[in-house]
Amino acid sequence: MRTLVRAALVTAVVTLAVGCGGHGHDAPKTAGGTLEQIAAQAACKPKISTNAAELRQANCDTTDGRYVLATFATDRGQREWINGAKDYGGAYLVGRKWVAVGDENVVNALRGRLGGSVETGTNHSGHHHMS
């Protein structure tokens, strides 16, 4: 599973330009369901990039901006994915067994549609060095 998660993380980072995150505004009750159900609530027509039993991932391009939406079979799988992804920076909207990753503005806009909580990553590469 780690290889699949690592490949999905690389895909997420390569397909997006992620920024540093922050905190959002009041949000509705956190969305749940399948990747397609969550995407529909976010007004996204998902382009599936990973379709496995433990992880489903899609790219979304909406009026809010571009982001990656992923759903997980287990809470543990979700937390491992998020913990690994945070090394790449970005903002993460986290719900029950799903996460959306993109730049801060996109994630905050999505929070208004999907609920969830915002977490931020730390980019340790020289490309986005922060002091």
Secondary structure, 3 states (H helix, E strand, C coil): CHHHHHHHHHHHHHHCCCCCCCCCCCCCCCCCCCHHHHHHHCCCCCEEEEECCCEEEEEEEECCEEEEEEEECCHHHHHHHHHHHHHHCCEEEEECCEEEEECHHHHHHHHHHHCCEEEECCCCCHHHCCC
